Amino acid sequence: MLPSKSVISQNLYLAIDQGGHASRALVFNSQGNLITEDQHEIRTIRTANDRVEHDADEMVMSIKDVVKNIAGKLGESAKDIATAGLATQRSNIVCWNRETSKALSPIISWQDRRAHDWMEQFSARKDDIHRITGLYPTAHYGVSKLRWCLDNIPEVSTTFKNGKLAWGPMSAFLCHRLLNEKPFVADPVNASRTLLWDIEHKNWSSELLNMFNMPQVCLPRCVPSNYHFGTLSSGSLSIPMRIVTGDQSSALFAGGMPQQNSVYITIGTGAFISRITEQQPIKSSRLLSSVVLQNDADTIYALEGTVNGAGSALSWVSIKTGLYRKIEKLPEWLMRECNPPLFLNGISGLGTPLWRPHFESKFIGAGDDWKKAVAVIESIVFLLQLNLEEMQLSLPAPEKIIIGGGLSRFDGLCTRLATLSGLPVYRSETHENTALGLAYLAADCPETWPNRTGSLCFQPTEIPSLHDRYKRWQKALMSAVNA
């Protein structure tokens, strides 16, 4: 039920969180309290093992629907929404007609690897690509998907020849379709995930455009994260869109400005691990350097690692074993003393720090199906620990871990992570870290913002068998990688 008018702040902020399973709209007040929310499920279309898509028009309508529903729920208080922000999955891309706004391709997900073979030709240039972008060449990023569209979708190539093609991050397409002004701009976080953006100069890279043979004229203009993107209208409601960013970057701001002494982990479909490096990117030979926020004066960077198979790996084992009927028992299974098999987790390929786009997932050792589910959770923890150890080669040891996202709700996962890392793990009070961080940024970073990112703390405990399994898992993983 919506709070009474007296409870609702006169300053409200709309956070639009466009995720892999749903488009969501959440309204917060200036104290960071959730006022109301709405969501619309979206389809994920998998036409082949390496193909993951969304329908572009369906996604636009899903956002329009949740904004309309939010306005209805708020009633007269809807006029108190001061600004809005949009967070999207960072490496999703789409092609559209700049004049008609018609989508010419599906939205191709960050999980999609259809253009892996095309991307392979640039492996020898990986150091140059990393120097410019902070990233490494992989089909998870946008450039290979854009090239695939140009080479394989006739309407895209025809529209390019006619000089009307627009393409780039999904966030740019959504702004173009949702905002009255039909802007053709891209925020830095999402632009950077195309592999065409220079992390230091904060613009499209002519060197990379030439390397990949990609026309710049089709790409949107680069603007800061905090920018007047345009006006979002729904009925009589008009809201300025002031923040556009990526979902993982937004989540770092859920408790206010992120701290350099903390490791931030978000576990959803994939798992992402970040350390803030403030005003300059730190280049690591096996990790990612990412921009997480840019305004007119400053840019905040992070050193980042990725685990491709988190929630997606749990879904994989649930379907493979039939455990999807019993997966609600996983929290109990994680608390049992057991000796699960090891799981070499190559779901969607190995991310940092090993970078193997194709890696066969397999169990080592026997175990009941429920133990295999535990093994998958442990594989996520092991991959996170591998990234933590890699980060400490470039940065001072952190003091704590702050964790959020859907899988962070499992106490057994948090306890294992604390034990293996030797660090306290603070779990967020809310699973709405992306939306909460977006609202904080849309509200212009108020000092009164509450820090809800660490109410429950998991301390390291003595689990010798876990350390033993990690060592055996590391040995088995490296053996498989080098085979």
VMD Tcl script that draws the C-alpha trace (Angstrom):
set ca {
  {0.00 0.00 0.00}
  {1.25 3.49 -0.84}
  {2.19 5.56 2.23}
  {0.05 8.55 3.08}
  {0.95 11.92 1.58}
  {2.47 13.05 4.87}
  {4.99 10.19 4.75}
  {6.10 10.80 1.16}
  {8.93 13.26 0.66}
  {8.26 16.14 -1.70}
  {11.38 15.08 -3.61}
  {10.98 11.72 -5.32}
  {13.36 9.96 -7.69}
  {12.48 7.40 -10.34}
  {14.95 4.55 -10.91}
  {14.41 2.46 -14.05}
  {16.33 -0.81 -13.73}
  {16.31 -2.72 -16.99}
  {17.55 -6.24 -16.21}
  {17.83 -9.55 -17.98}
  {14.46 -10.84 -16.75}
  {12.37 -7.73 -16.18}
  {12.07 -3.99 -16.56}
  {11.47 -2.38 -13.19}
  {10.58 1.09 -11.98}
  {11.18 2.05 -8.36}
  {10.52 5.40 -6.68}
  {12.60 6.55 -3.71}
  {12.49 9.66 -1.58}
  {15.51 11.79 -0.70}
  {16.13 9.67 2.41}
  {16.56 6.57 0.23}
  {13.26 5.01 1.28}
  {11.39 2.96 -1.31}
  {7.97 4.51 -1.93}
  {6.55 2.22 -4.60}
  {7.63 -0.05 -7.45}
  {6.40 -1.93 -10.47}
  {7.88 -4.51 -12.83}
  {7.20 -6.08 -16.19}
  {8.72 -9.44 -17.13}
  {10.51 -9.63 -20.47}
  {11.28 -12.62 -22.64}
  {14.78 -13.93 -23.14}
  {15.05 -15.57 -26.55}
  {17.64 -18.31 -27.04}
  {17.69 -19.49 -30.65}
  {20.96 -21.41 -30.21}
  {23.42 -22.27 -27.44}
  {25.48 -19.13 -28.03}
  {22.61 -16.76 -28.85}
  {20.74 -14.66 -26.28}
  {18.33 -11.94 -27.42}
  {15.46 -9.72 -26.34}
  {12.77 -8.18 -28.52}
  {13.59 -4.46 -28.81}
  {10.00 -3.19 -29.11}
  {8.88 -5.40 -26.25}
  {11.59 -3.95 -24.04}
  {10.60 -0.36 -24.87}
  {6.95 -1.12 -24.10}
  {7.87 -2.86 -20.84}
  {9.54 0.33 -19.59}
  {6.65 2.51 -20.74}
  {4.26 0.18 -18.89}
  {6.13 0.27 -15.58}
  {6.46 4.06 -15.69}
  {2.74 4.38 -16.43}
  {1.89 2.01 -13.58}
  {4.16 3.87 -11.18}
  {2.42 7.14 -12.04}
  {-0.92 5.48 -11.35}
  {0.22 4.11 -8.01}
  {1.56 7.49 -6.90}
  {-1.51 9.45 -7.98}
  {-1.09 13.15 -7.26}
  {2.34 12.50 -5.72}
  {3.70 11.55 -9.16}
  {4.29 15.24 -9.84}
  {6.86 15.18 -7.01}
  {9.24 13.03 -9.07}
  {12.14 15.43 -9.59}
  {14.42 13.37 -11.84}
  {14.80 9.89 -13.30}
  {17.71 7.54 -13.93}
  {18.14 4.52 -16.20}
  {20.44 1.55 -15.58}
  {20.88 -1.20 -18.15}
  {22.96 -4.30 -18.79}
  {26.22 -2.89 -20.05}
  {27.17 -4.94 -23.12}
  {23.72 -5.28 -24.72}
  {23.53 -3.72 -28.19}
  {20.89 -2.90 -30.80}
  {20.64 -1.35 -34.28}
  {17.90 1.06 -35.31}
  {16.86 3.58 -37.96}
  {17.80 7.02 -36.71}
  {15.05 8.77 -38.70}
  {12.12 6.40 -38.03}
  {13.39 5.03 -34.65}
  {12.48 1.53 -35.85}
  {14.55 -1.28 -34.35}
  {16.43 -3.14 -37.08}
  {17.84 -5.91 -34.91}
  {16.94 -7.68 -31.71}
  {18.64 -6.50 -28.56}
  {21.62 -8.83 -28.42}
  {22.50 -9.68 -24.82}
  {25.90 -9.44 -23.16}
  {25.64 -13.22 -22.72}
  {25.53 -13.75 -26.50}
  {28.70 -15.14 -28.14}
  {27.55 -15.69 -31.73}
  {30.44 -13.66 -33.18}
  {33.22 -15.39 -31.27}
  {34.91 -16.66 -34.44}
  {35.03 -13.13 -35.91}
  {36.45 -11.79 -32.66}
  {39.25 -14.37 -32.61}
  {41.15 -12.56 -35.37}
  {41.91 -9.71 -32.94}
  {43.48 -11.87 -30.23}
  {46.95 -10.80 -31.32}
  {45.93 -7.18 -30.69}
  {44.63 -7.82 -27.19}
  {47.31 -5.68 -25.52}
  {46.46 -2.70 -27.73}
  {42.76 -3.18 -27.06}
  {43.39 -3.43 -23.32}
  {45.59 -0.31 -23.36}
  {42.82 1.76 -24.94}
  {39.66 0.29 -23.40}
  {40.77 -1.34 -20.14}
  {39.03 -4.47 -21.45}
  {40.01 -7.51 -23.50}
  {38.66 -8.77 -26.84}
  {35.75 -11.09 -26.22}
  {32.44 -11.69 -27.96}
  {30.62 -10.73 -24.76}
  {31.31 -7.07 -25.60}
  {29.43 -5.04 -28.16}
  {31.68 -4.60 -31.20}
  {31.42 -8.19 -32.45}
  {27.63 -8.14 -32.09}
  {27.38 -4.86 -34.03}
  {29.59 -6.25 -36.78}
  {27.47 -9.42 -36.92}
  {24.33 -7.32 -37.41}
  {25.93 -5.34 -40.26}
  {27.11 -8.52 -41.98}
  {24.04 -10.69 -41.42}
  {20.89 -8.55 -41.20}
  {20.01 -7.13 -44.64}
  {17.91 -4.27 -43.23}
  {20.89 -3.13 -41.13}
  {23.28 -3.06 -44.10}
  {20.69 -1.35 -46.35}
  {20.00 1.31 -43.74}
  {23.75 1.86 -43.36}
  {24.11 2.39 -47.11}
  {21.25 4.90 -46.96}
  {23.03 6.86 -44.22}
  {20.30 6.30 -41.63}
  {21.79 3.58 -39.42}
  {22.12 4.12 -35.67}
  {23.68 1.52 -33.43}
  {25.39 1.12 -30.11}
  {24.60 0.37 -26.47}
  {21.05 -0.62 -25.62}
  {20.91 2.36 -23.24}
  {21.31 4.77 -26.19}
  {18.46 3.07 -28.06}
  {16.16 3.17 -25.04}
  {16.83 6.88 -24.50}
  {16.14 7.53 -28.19}
  {12.83 5.69 -28.04}
  {11.65 6.75 -24.57}
  {12.57 10.43 -24.37}
  {10.68 13.23 -26.09}
  {13.80 14.75 -27.64}
  {14.89 11.45 -29.25}
  {18.53 11.99 -28.23}
  {21.35 10.16 -29.96}
  {23.86 9.98 -27.13}
  {25.66 7.32 -25.10}
  {26.77 7.36 -21.47}
  {30.39 6.37 -20.70}
  {29.68 3.16 -18.79}
  {27.63 1.55 -21.55}
  {29.73 3.07 -24.36}
  {32.86 1.54 -22.83}
  {31.42 -1.97 -23.16}
  {31.40 -1.78 -26.95}
  {35.23 -2.14 -27.10}
  {35.23 1.06 -29.17}
  {35.62 3.60 -26.34}
  {38.86 5.10 -25.06}
  {38.85 4.90 -21.25}
  {41.29 7.80 -20.81}
  {40.04 10.18 -23.52}
  {36.40 9.27 -22.79}
  {35.33 9.12 -26.40}
  {35.20 6.77 -29.35}
  {38.66 5.58 -30.36}
  {39.68 6.21 -33.98}
  {42.36 3.52 -33.59}
  {39.81 0.90 -32.59}
  {37.26 2.00 -35.19}
  {39.94 1.47 -37.82}
  {41.07 -1.82 -36.30}
  {37.55 -3.27 -36.31}
  {36.55 -1.47 -39.55}
  {33.53 0.11 -37.89}
  {31.95 3.41 -39.06}
  {31.80 6.08 -36.35}
  {28.96 7.93 -38.07}
  {26.52 5.27 -36.81}
  {27.57 5.66 -33.17}
  {25.90 8.06 -30.73}
  {27.69 11.09 -29.30}
  {29.45 10.40 -25.99}
  {28.21 12.40 -22.97}
  {28.82 12.15 -19.18}
  {26.81 9.84 -16.91}
  {25.20 12.89 -15.32}
  {23.63 14.78 -18.22}
  {20.29 16.15 -19.36}
  {19.42 13.21 -21.61}
  {15.88 14.39 -22.26}
  {12.36 14.23 -20.91}
  {10.45 11.07 -20.06}
  {6.70 11.53 -20.42}
  {3.81 9.36 -19.31}
  {0.36 10.87 -19.58}
  {0.56 14.33 -18.06}
  {3.81 13.44 -16.27}
  {7.13 14.83 -17.55}
  {10.38 13.85 -15.82}
  {13.93 14.91 -16.73}
  {16.27 11.95 -17.28}
  {19.48 12.96 -15.51}
  {21.44 9.72 -15.07}
  {22.13 6.85 -17.48}
  {24.60 4.14 -16.50}
  {25.18 0.40 -16.26}
  {23.53 -1.89 -13.72}
  {26.74 -3.06 -12.06}
  {28.14 0.48 -11.88}
  {24.93 1.83 -10.37}
  {24.93 -0.85 -7.66}
  {28.24 0.48 -6.31}
  {26.44 3.64 -5.17}
  {23.62 1.96 -3.23}
  {25.12 3.04 0.10}
  {26.43 6.38 -1.09}
  {29.89 7.02 -2.53}
  {31.81 3.72 -2.78}
  {34.95 3.36 -0.65}
  {38.41 2.37 -1.84}
  {39.00 0.04 1.13}
  {36.08 -2.21 0.16}
  {35.47 -4.89 -2.43}
  {32.01 -4.73 -4.00}
  {30.46 -7.93 -5.30}
  {27.13 -8.26 -7.10}
  {25.89 -11.76 -7.86}
  {23.08 -12.16 -10.37}
  {23.13 -14.00 -13.70}
  {26.87 -13.37 -13.58}
  {29.00 -12.15 -10.68}
  {30.96 -8.91 -10.76}
  {33.70 -7.88 -8.36}
  {34.94 -4.26 -8.19}
  {37.51 -2.11 -6.38}
  {37.25 1.66 -6.73}
  {40.45 3.32 -7.98}
  {39.12 6.92 -7.98}
  {40.59 9.35 -10.51}
  {42.64 7.11 -12.78}
  {42.26 3.64 -14.25}
  {44.65 0.97 -12.99}
  {45.75 -1.42 -15.71}
  {45.96 -5.07 -14.73}
  {47.19 -7.70 -17.15}
  {44.29 -10.05 -16.38}
  {41.52 -7.84 -14.97}
  {39.33 -5.07 -16.36}
  {39.65 -1.33 -15.88}
  {36.18 0.22 -15.94}
  {34.63 3.66 -15.69}
  {31.76 3.68 -13.19}
  {30.77 7.36 -13.18}
  {31.67 10.48 -15.13}
  {30.43 14.02 -14.58}
  {31.72 17.31 -15.90}
  {34.54 17.52 -13.37}
  {35.49 14.00 -12.28}
  {35.59 10.39 -13.33}
  {35.52 7.40 -10.97}
  {37.15 4.17 -12.14}
  {37.19 0.62 -10.85}
  {39.32 -2.49 -11.24}
  {36.86 -5.23 -12.09}
  {36.60 -8.99 -12.38}
  {33.80 -11.08 -13.86}
  {32.40 -14.54 -13.21}
  {30.24 -15.40 -16.20}
  {28.41 -18.31 -14.61}
  {26.63 -17.40 -11.36}
  {22.82 -17.52 -11.41}
  {23.08 -18.92 -14.93}
  {25.24 -21.78 -13.62}
  {22.74 -22.55 -10.88}
  {19.95 -22.61 -13.50}
  {22.08 -24.93 -15.64}
  {22.61 -27.49 -12.88}
  {18.98 -27.22 -11.74}
  {17.73 -28.15 -15.19}
  {20.43 -30.76 -15.82}
  {19.70 -32.63 -12.59}
  {15.98 -31.87 -12.24}
  {16.67 -29.99 -9.00}
  {14.63 -26.99 -10.16}
  {11.71 -28.68 -8.38}
  {13.65 -28.63 -5.08}
  {16.02 -25.70 -5.43}
  {14.27 -23.84 -2.59}
  {16.12 -26.27 -0.30}
  {19.51 -24.92 -1.40}
  {19.97 -22.68 1.69}
  {19.57 -25.79 3.88}
  {21.94 -27.83 1.70}
  {24.60 -25.14 1.95}
  {24.52 -25.34 5.75}
  {25.05 -29.10 5.86}
  {28.50 -30.53 6.49}
  {29.38 -32.40 3.32}
  {32.16 -33.10 0.88}
  {30.68 -32.02 -2.46}
  {32.34 -32.73 -5.80}
  {34.31 -29.98 -7.50}
  {32.69 -28.06 -10.33}
  {34.74 -26.49 -13.11}
  {32.39 -23.66 -13.98}
  {32.59 -22.69 -17.64}
  {28.98 -21.55 -18.03}
  {29.12 -18.77 -20.67}
  {32.90 -19.22 -20.71}
  {35.57 -18.37 -18.15}
  {35.83 -14.66 -17.37}
  {38.64 -12.99 -15.46}
  {41.40 -13.72 -14.77}
  {41.70 -16.70 -17.14}
  {39.74 -15.58 -20.24}
  {38.56 -18.73 -21.95}
  {35.44 -18.07 -24.12}
  {34.83 -21.79 -24.58}
  {35.44 -23.98 -21.56}
  {33.73 -27.26 -20.83}
  {31.92 -27.32 -17.49}
  {32.25 -30.56 -15.59}
  {32.03 -32.13 -12.15}
  {35.06 -33.83 -10.64}
  {34.09 -36.51 -8.17}
  {30.77 -38.13 -7.37}
  {27.91 -36.80 -5.33}
  {24.15 -36.67 -5.01}
  {22.34 -34.03 -7.04}
  {21.98 -31.72 -4.04}
  {25.75 -31.91 -3.51}
  {26.22 -30.88 -7.15}
  {24.14 -27.76 -6.44}
  {26.43 -27.01 -3.48}
  {29.43 -27.57 -5.75}
  {28.12 -24.97 -8.21}
  {27.77 -22.40 -5.42}
  {31.30 -23.21 -4.26}
  {32.60 -22.79 -7.82}
  {31.22 -19.22 -7.82}
  {32.97 -18.53 -4.52}
  {36.19 -20.08 -5.82}
  {36.12 -17.94 -8.97}
  {35.48 -14.82 -6.87}
  {38.42 -15.73 -4.65}
  {40.62 -16.19 -7.73}
  {39.72 -12.63 -8.76}
  {40.31 -11.28 -5.25}
  {43.82 -12.72 -5.26}
  {44.47 -11.21 -8.68}
  {43.28 -7.78 -7.52}
  {45.69 -7.79 -4.61}
  {48.57 -7.86 -7.08}
  {47.58 -4.33 -8.15}
  {45.93 -2.79 -5.08}
  {46.39 -2.87 -1.29}
  {44.52 -5.62 0.55}
  {40.90 -4.61 1.18}
  {39.34 -4.39 4.63}
  {35.95 -5.87 3.83}
  {33.62 -7.24 1.18}
  {30.20 -5.71 0.49}
  {27.93 -8.13 -1.33}
  {24.55 -7.82 -3.00}
  {22.44 -9.35 -5.75}
  {20.08 -12.30 -5.85}
  {22.47 -15.11 -4.87}
  {23.86 -13.12 -1.94}
  {20.75 -14.14 -0.02}
  {22.39 -17.54 0.63}
  {24.09 -17.45 4.04}
  {26.19 -20.47 3.05}
  {27.65 -18.60 0.09}
  {28.52 -15.53 2.20}
  {30.09 -17.67 4.95}
  {32.25 -19.55 2.43}
  {33.38 -16.29 0.82}
  {34.31 -14.78 4.20}
  {36.18 -17.92 5.23}
  {38.13 -18.31 2.01}
  {39.02 -14.62 1.66}
  {39.70 -14.03 5.35}
  {37.57 -10.86 5.12}
  {34.29 -9.90 6.77}
  {31.43 -10.01 4.24}
  {28.71 -7.41 4.72}
  {25.42 -8.17 3.04}
  {23.10 -5.44 1.92}
  {19.74 -5.04 3.61}
  {18.17 -4.81 0.19}
  {18.47 -6.67 -3.10}
  {17.65 -3.41 -4.86}
  {21.23 -2.15 -5.02}
  {21.08 -1.15 -8.69}
  {17.90 0.87 -8.26}
  {19.00 2.33 -4.92}
  {22.34 3.45 -6.37}
  {20.55 4.92 -9.37}
  {18.21 6.90 -7.11}
  {21.21 8.20 -5.13}
  {22.82 9.46 -8.32}
  {19.54 10.90 -9.63}
  {19.11 12.73 -6.31}
  {22.54 14.35 -6.86}
  {24.31 12.29 -4.18}
  {22.71 13.66 -0.97}
  {24.81 13.48 2.22}
  {21.77 12.19 4.14}
  {21.62 8.99 2.05}
  {21.51 5.93 4.34}
  {24.12 3.20 4.05}
  {22.17 -0.06 3.90}
  {24.98 -2.11 2.42}
  {26.21 -3.79 5.56}
  {23.68 -4.57 8.26}
  {24.50 -8.29 8.37}
  {28.13 -9.38 8.68}
  {29.57 -12.83 7.99}
  {32.94 -13.35 9.68}
  {35.60 -15.83 8.56}
  {35.28 -19.20 10.31}
  {37.33 -22.37 10.49}
  {36.42 -24.66 7.59}
  {39.65 -26.53 6.72}
  {37.89 -28.74 4.18}
  {36.83 -25.64 2.19}
  {40.43 -24.47 1.81}
  {41.41 -27.98 0.76}
  {38.65 -28.10 -1.86}
  {39.72 -24.68 -3.18}
  {43.32 -25.85 -3.63}
  {42.19 -29.03 -5.40}
  {39.76 -27.00 -7.54}
  {42.52 -24.55 -8.53}
  {44.79 -27.41 -9.56}
  {42.04 -29.10 -11.57}
  {41.02 -25.83 -13.24}
  {44.55 -24.94 -14.31}
  {45.08 -28.44 -15.60}
  {41.92 -28.18 -17.72}
  {42.80 -24.68 -18.95}
  {46.27 -25.77 -20.03}
  {45.18 -29.07 -21.56}
}
mol new
graphics top color blue
foreach p $ca { graphics top sphere $p radius 0.5 }
foreach p [lrange $ca 0 end-1] q [lrange $ca 1 end] { graphics top cylinder $p $q radius 0.2 }
display resetview
